[in-house]
Amino acid sequence: MTLRSDAAALQPELAALRRDLHRTPEVGLDLPRTQAKVLAALDGLGLETSIGRGLSSVTAVLRGGGGTGGTVLLRGDMDALPVTEASGEEFSSEIPGAMHACGHDLHTAGLVGAARLLSARRAELPGDVVFMFQPGEEGWDGAGHMIEEGVLNAAGRPVDAAYGLHVSASRHKRGMFTSRPGPLMAASEAVKVRVVGAGGHGSSPEMARDPIPAACEMVTALQTRMTRGFSAFEPVVLTVGSFHAGTRRNVIPDDAVFEATVRSFDLGVGDRIRTEVLRVCEGIAAAHGLDVEIAYEPEYPLTVNHAEGHEFIAETVREVFGEERFTELPNPMTGAEDFSRVLQRVPGAFVFLGAVRGDDPDHAPGNHSPRAAFDDSVLADGATLLAELACRRLAALAA
């Protein structure tokens, strides 16, 4: 029996777990119900299991019986998003304001599948496998917290290679694996701007210092600055996703606050973006006679696939699933990912798996959409790939 055929037999069980997780999503670093379900799913596999001290993580170590060839880490993130679901799935979220809109429920179920496949082959493994069930990927730096708590040394020695997989509700055809060597996903930073004026009556704006027009001007000026201050060959994305001001139509508020996400692919460009944001906001505030407070917070670093790790994934997909099942991305993606912190320390790579519902990935609702719908028929293939990567890399390390 092959890993792929064994995974196919697990498919109904993995889909049931995924749907159970989907019904009860949890956001952030504290995922007690999700953690409990993962622990229950791993029970009986003979793993050395531990939970996080400051977050609801699960780390499980599989000791191979065929030698000490090395250690491979496989990661699956578990957290959901603060999104109200509108997918129409029969197993939609039962938790108001929370949804697995990014497919982390599939990642968790797929990693459980890999753990079951590899546990059944324990005697053949010439090394150890660390299963990293991580909360808090969506802006909480869960990977960073788990690294601080020792996940990269959970087997008693440093991890030699690390791999992660992410499903996509759009862009890629169902069942297609995609990745690229080098920069894969952007670095991200958060910007919060508070424009401070003086409130008053809406009928007499000259008696107040209105922060709203200035804040609106900053938003549009920042967009223009990104296209005029940077070369077309220096990818930069700045998106204002939150804007709040005032309580009533005839009241000028004291302040206006907006928040933005910034994405880039080069450390030097990121530094320049920070300078431009400060210059634009401070200049506009001064022109309006207002004060401005700007908080700039680094989030996730650039996700960089090691060339050897990428090629290893590509070769494995082609050998296991067929030449047509892997395609190389022509360009990096502007999303960010905290698996980048693992790849900063350990050789490895990150790969995407198309899980689009239907046959039109170009028009399907994407990840983070309240209408995102993932096809969990890809779970067996995701689990197969993770298990194959562990088996093959351990064999190479032992050679």
C-alpha positions as CSV (number, residue, x, y, z in Angstrom):
1,M,0.0,0.0,0.0
2,T,1.2,3.5,-0.8
3,L,0.9,6.6,1.2
4,R,-1.5,7.9,-1.4
5,S,-3.8,4.9,-1.3
6,D,-3.8,4.9,2.5
7,A,-4.6,8.7,2.5
8,A,-7.5,8.0,0.2
9,A,-8.9,5.6,2.7
10,L,-8.6,8.3,5.4
11,Q,-10.4,10.9,3.2
12,P,-13.9,10.6,4.8
13,E,-12.5,10.7,8.3
14,L,-10.4,13.8,7.5
15,A,-13.3,15.6,5.8
16,A,-15.5,14.9,8.9
17,L,-12.8,16.4,11.2
18,R,-12.4,19.4,8.9
19,R,-16.1,20.1,8.9
20,D,-16.3,19.7,12.7
21,L,-13.5,22.3,13.0
22,H,-15.2,24.5,10.5
23,R,-18.4,24.7,12.6
24,T,-16.6,25.9,15.7
25,P,-13.9,28.3,14.6
26,E,-11.7,30.2,17.1
27,V,-9.6,33.3,16.5
28,G,-6.2,34.2,17.7
29,L,-3.8,32.4,20.0
30,D,-6.4,30.9,22.4
31,L,-8.1,28.0,20.7
32,P,-9.1,25.6,23.5
33,R,-11.8,23.7,21.6
34,T,-9.6,23.3,18.5
35,Q,-6.7,22.2,20.6
36,A,-8.9,19.6,22.3
37,K,-10.1,18.2,18.9
38,V,-6.6,18.0,17.6
39,L,-5.4,16.1,20.8
40,A,-8.4,13.7,20.4
41,A,-7.5,13.1,16.8
42,L,-3.9,12.3,17.6
43,D,-4.8,10.1,20.6
44,G,-3.5,6.5,20.2
45,L,-0.9,7.3,17.6
46,G,2.0,6.9,20.1
47,L,3.2,10.5,19.7
48,E,5.1,12.6,22.3
49,T,2.5,15.3,22.6
50,S,2.8,18.7,24.4
51,I,0.7,21.9,24.5
52,G,1.8,25.5,24.5
53,R,2.3,27.5,27.7
54,G,1.2,30.8,26.4
55,L,-1.0,29.7,23.5
56,S,-3.2,26.8,22.5
57,S,-0.6,25.1,20.3
58,V,-0.1,21.3,20.0
59,T,3.4,19.9,19.3
60,A,3.6,16.2,18.5
61,V,6.8,14.2,18.0
62,L,6.9,11.0,16.1
63,R,10.0,8.9,16.9
64,G,11.0,6.8,13.9
65,G,12.2,3.3,14.5
66,G,14.7,3.1,11.7
67,G,17.6,5.2,13.0
68,T,18.4,8.8,13.7
69,G,18.7,10.3,10.3
70,G,17.4,13.7,11.3
71,T,14.2,15.6,12.1
72,V,11.6,17.0,9.8
73,L,8.9,19.5,10.8
74,L,5.5,19.7,9.2
75,R,3.2,22.6,10.1
76,G,-0.5,23.2,10.0
77,D,-2.1,26.4,11.3
78,M,-5.4,26.2,13.2
79,D,-6.9,29.7,13.7
80,A,-9.9,31.3,12.0
81,L,-10.7,34.9,11.1
82,P,-13.1,37.4,12.6
83,V,-15.4,37.1,9.6
84,T,-19.2,36.4,9.5
85,E,-19.6,33.4,7.2
86,A,-21.8,33.7,4.1
87,S,-20.6,30.6,2.2
88,G,-23.9,28.8,2.5
89,E,-22.1,25.5,3.5
90,E,-24.3,23.1,5.5
91,F,-21.5,23.0,8.0
92,S,-21.1,26.8,8.3
93,S,-19.7,28.4,11.4
94,E,-21.9,28.2,14.5
95,I,-19.8,31.0,16.1
96,P,-21.0,34.5,15.4
97,G,-18.3,36.7,13.8
98,A,-15.8,33.9,13.3
99,M,-15.1,31.8,10.2
100,H,-12.5,29.5,8.7
101,A,-12.2,31.8,5.7
102,C,-8.6,31.0,5.0
103,G,-8.7,27.2,5.0
104,H,-6.8,26.6,8.2
105,D,-9.4,23.9,9.1
106,L,-8.2,22.0,6.1
107,H,-4.5,22.5,7.1
108,T,-5.3,21.1,10.6
109,A,-7.2,18.1,9.3
110,G,-4.5,17.5,6.6
111,L,-1.7,17.5,9.2
112,V,-3.6,15.0,11.3
113,G,-3.8,12.9,8.2
114,A,-0.1,13.1,7.7
115,A,0.5,12.1,11.4
116,R,-1.7,9.0,10.9
117,L,0.0,8.0,7.7
118,L,3.5,8.4,9.2
119,S,2.6,6.7,12.5
120,A,1.6,3.6,10.6
121,R,5.1,3.6,9.1
122,R,7.0,4.4,12.2
123,A,9.3,1.4,11.9
124,E,10.4,2.5,8.4
125,L,11.3,6.1,9.3
126,P,15.0,6.7,9.8
127,G,14.4,9.8,12.0
128,D,11.8,11.9,13.7
129,V,8.9,14.1,12.6
130,V,7.6,17.1,14.5
131,F,4.0,18.0,13.8
132,M,3.5,21.8,14.5
133,F,-0.2,22.6,15.1
134,Q,-0.1,26.4,15.3
135,P,-2.7,29.0,16.4
136,G,-2.5,32.6,15.7
137,E,-1.2,32.8,12.1
138,E,-3.7,35.5,11.2
139,G,-1.8,38.4,12.6
140,W,-0.9,37.0,16.0
141,D,2.5,35.6,15.2
142,G,1.7,32.2,16.4
143,A,4.8,30.7,14.7
144,G,7.0,33.2,16.5
145,H,5.5,32.2,19.8
146,M,5.9,28.5,19.1
147,I,9.5,29.1,18.1
148,E,10.1,30.9,21.4
149,E,8.6,27.9,23.3
150,G,10.9,25.5,21.5
151,V,9.1,23.9,18.7
152,L,12.2,23.8,16.5
153,N,13.9,21.6,19.2
154,A,10.9,19.6,20.2
155,A,12.6,16.3,19.2
156,G,15.6,17.0,21.4
157,R,17.7,18.3,18.5
158,P,17.3,21.0,15.9
159,V,14.9,20.5,13.1
160,D,16.8,19.7,9.8
161,A,14.0,20.6,7.3
162,A,10.5,22.2,7.5
163,Y,7.5,22.2,5.1
164,G,4.1,23.8,5.2
165,L,1.1,23.7,2.9
166,H,-1.7,26.3,2.3
167,V,-5.0,25.7,0.5
168,S,-6.5,28.3,-1.9
169,A,-10.2,28.9,-2.5
170,S,-9.4,30.7,-5.8
171,R,-6.6,31.4,-8.3
172,H,-5.4,27.8,-8.6
173,K,-7.3,24.8,-10.1
174,R,-8.5,22.2,-7.6
175,G,-5.8,19.7,-6.8
176,M,-3.0,21.8,-8.4
177,F,0.2,22.3,-6.3
178,T,2.0,25.6,-6.9
179,S,5.1,27.2,-5.5
180,R,8.3,29.0,-6.5
181,P,11.9,29.2,-5.4
182,G,13.1,32.3,-3.5
183,P,10.7,35.0,-2.4
184,L,7.2,33.4,-2.3
185,M,5.1,35.8,-0.1
186,A,5.6,39.4,1.0
187,A,6.7,40.9,4.2
188,S,3.9,42.7,6.0
189,E,3.8,45.7,8.3
190,A,0.9,47.5,10.0
191,V,0.3,51.2,10.1
192,K,-2.1,53.0,12.5
193,V,-2.7,56.7,12.0
194,R,-4.6,59.0,14.4
195,V,-5.4,62.5,13.1
196,V,-6.1,64.8,16.1
197,G,-8.2,67.9,15.7
198,A,-10.8,69.6,17.8
199,G,-14.4,68.7,17.7
200,G,-17.4,71.0,17.2
201,H,-20.8,71.5,15.6
202,G,-21.1,70.4,12.0
203,S,-22.8,73.7,11.1
204,S,-19.8,75.7,12.1
205,P,-16.7,73.9,10.9
206,E,-14.6,77.1,11.2
207,M,-15.0,76.9,14.9
208,A,-13.4,73.4,15.0
209,R,-10.4,71.6,13.5
210,D,-12.0,68.8,11.5
211,P,-9.8,65.7,11.2
212,I,-11.9,63.8,8.7
213,P,-11.0,65.7,5.5
214,A,-7.3,65.5,6.4
215,A,-7.5,61.8,7.1
216,C,-9.3,61.2,3.8
217,E,-6.7,63.2,2.0
218,M,-4.0,61.1,3.6
219,V,-5.6,57.9,2.4
220,T,-5.7,59.0,-1.2
221,A,-2.3,60.6,-1.1
222,L,-0.7,57.4,0.3
223,Q,-2.1,55.5,-2.7
224,T,-0.7,58.0,-5.1
225,R,2.7,58.0,-3.3
226,M,3.0,54.2,-3.6
227,T,2.8,54.5,-7.4
228,R,4.9,57.7,-7.8
229,G,7.5,57.1,-5.1
230,F,8.5,53.6,-6.1
231,S,9.6,52.0,-9.3
232,A,7.2,49.7,-11.2
233,F,9.8,47.0,-10.6
234,E,9.6,47.4,-6.8
235,P,6.3,45.7,-5.8
236,V,4.6,47.6,-3.1
237,V,1.0,47.2,-1.7
238,L,-0.6,49.6,0.8
239,T,-4.2,49.0,1.6
240,V,-6.3,51.0,4.1
241,G,-8.7,48.5,5.5
242,S,-10.1,50.4,8.5
243,F,-11.3,54.0,8.9
244,H,-13.2,55.3,11.9
245,A,-14.4,58.8,12.8
246,G,-17.3,60.5,14.4
247,T,-20.5,59.4,16.0
248,R,-23.2,61.6,14.3
249,R,-23.6,63.4,11.0
250,N,-23.7,66.9,12.6
251,V,-20.8,66.5,15.0
252,I,-17.2,67.1,14.1
253,P,-15.1,64.6,16.0
254,D,-11.9,65.2,17.9
255,D,-10.0,62.6,15.9
256,A,-10.1,60.2,12.9
257,V,-8.3,56.9,12.9
258,F,-7.3,54.7,10.0
259,E,-5.3,51.5,9.7
260,A,-3.4,50.1,6.8
261,T,-1.4,47.0,5.8
262,V,1.8,47.4,3.9
263,R,3.4,44.6,1.8
264,S,6.8,44.6,0.1
265,F,9.5,42.1,-1.0
266,D,12.7,44.0,-0.1
267,L,13.9,45.2,3.3
268,G,15.2,48.5,1.8
269,V,11.9,49.1,0.1
270,G,10.1,48.5,3.4
271,D,12.3,51.1,5.1
272,R,11.5,53.6,2.3
273,I,7.8,53.0,2.6
274,R,7.9,53.8,6.3
275,T,9.7,57.1,5.5
276,E,7.1,58.0,2.8
277,V,4.1,57.2,5.1
278,L,5.5,59.5,7.8
279,R,6.2,62.2,5.3
280,V,2.8,62.2,3.7
281,C,0.8,62.0,6.9
282,E,2.8,64.6,8.8
283,G,2.8,66.9,5.8
284,I,-1.0,66.8,5.3
285,A,-1.6,67.2,9.0
286,A,0.6,70.3,9.2
287,A,-1.2,71.8,6.1
288,H,-4.5,71.4,7.9
289,G,-3.2,72.7,11.3
290,L,-3.7,69.3,12.9
291,D,-1.6,66.8,14.9
292,V,-1.0,63.3,13.8
293,E,0.1,60.1,15.7
294,I,1.6,57.3,13.6
295,A,2.3,53.8,14.8
296,Y,4.3,51.6,12.5
297,E,4.5,47.9,13.5
298,P,6.5,45.2,11.7
299,E,4.5,41.9,11.4
300,Y,5.8,39.0,9.3
301,P,9.1,38.8,7.3
302,L,9.4,37.8,3.7
303,T,8.6,34.2,3.1
304,V,11.5,32.7,1.2
305,N,11.6,29.2,-0.2
306,H,15.0,27.6,-0.1
307,A,15.9,26.6,-3.7
308,E,16.6,23.0,-2.8
309,G,13.4,22.8,-0.7
310,H,11.3,24.1,-3.5
311,E,12.8,21.7,-6.0
312,F,12.3,18.8,-3.6
313,I,8.6,19.6,-3.3
314,A,8.2,20.0,-7.1
315,E,9.9,16.6,-7.7
316,T,7.9,14.9,-5.1
317,V,4.5,16.2,-6.5
318,R,5.5,15.2,-10.0
319,E,6.5,11.7,-9.0
320,V,3.6,11.0,-6.7
321,F,0.7,12.8,-8.5
322,G,1.9,13.3,-12.0
323,E,3.8,16.0,-14.0
324,E,0.7,18.0,-14.7
325,R,-0.1,18.5,-11.0
326,F,2.7,21.0,-10.3
327,T,3.2,24.4,-11.7
328,E,5.7,27.1,-10.7
329,L,4.4,30.5,-9.8
330,P,5.8,33.2,-12.1
331,N,5.7,35.9,-9.4
332,P,5.6,36.0,-5.6
333,M,2.2,36.6,-3.8
334,T,1.5,39.7,-1.8
335,G,0.0,37.8,1.1
336,A,2.1,37.3,4.2
337,E,2.7,34.2,6.3
338,D,4.4,33.6,9.6
339,F,5.8,30.2,8.4
340,S,8.4,32.7,7.1
341,R,9.8,32.7,10.7
342,V,10.4,28.9,10.5
343,L,12.0,29.2,7.0
344,Q,14.4,31.9,8.3
345,R,15.9,29.3,10.6
346,V,15.4,26.0,8.9
347,P,15.8,24.9,5.2
348,G,12.5,24.0,3.6
349,A,9.7,25.4,1.5
350,F,6.0,26.3,1.5
351,V,3.5,25.1,-1.1
352,F,0.0,26.0,-2.2
353,L,-2.8,23.5,-3.0
354,G,-5.8,24.5,-5.0
355,A,-9.1,23.7,-3.1
356,V,-11.5,25.8,-5.2
357,R,-15.1,24.8,-5.3
358,G,-16.1,24.3,-8.9
359,D,-14.1,24.8,-12.1
360,D,-13.6,28.5,-12.3
361,P,-10.8,29.6,-9.9
362,D,-10.5,33.0,-11.5
363,H,-13.9,34.1,-10.4
364,A,-14.4,32.1,-7.1
365,P,-14.4,34.0,-3.8
366,G,-10.9,34.0,-2.5
367,N,-9.3,33.3,0.9
368,H,-10.6,35.7,3.6
369,S,-13.9,36.3,1.8
370,P,-17.1,35.5,3.9
371,R,-18.2,33.5,0.8
372,A,-15.0,31.5,0.5
373,A,-15.8,27.8,0.0
374,F,-13.1,25.2,0.0
375,D,-13.4,21.7,-1.5
376,D,-12.2,19.3,1.2
377,S,-11.8,16.5,-1.4
378,V,-8.2,17.7,-1.6
379,L,-7.4,16.7,2.0
380,A,-6.1,13.2,1.1
381,D,-3.7,14.7,-1.4
382,G,-2.5,17.4,1.1
383,A,-1.9,14.7,3.7
384,T,-0.1,12.5,1.2
385,L,2.3,15.3,0.1
386,L,3.2,16.2,3.7
387,A,3.9,12.6,4.6
388,E,5.9,12.0,1.4
389,L,8.0,15.0,2.1
390,A,8.8,13.8,5.6
391,C,9.6,10.2,4.5
392,R,11.8,11.3,1.6
393,R,13.7,14.0,3.4
394,L,14.4,11.7,6.4
395,A,15.7,9.1,4.0
396,A,18.0,11.6,2.3
397,L,19.2,12.9,5.7
398,A,20.1,9.3,6.7
399,A,21.8,8.4,3.4
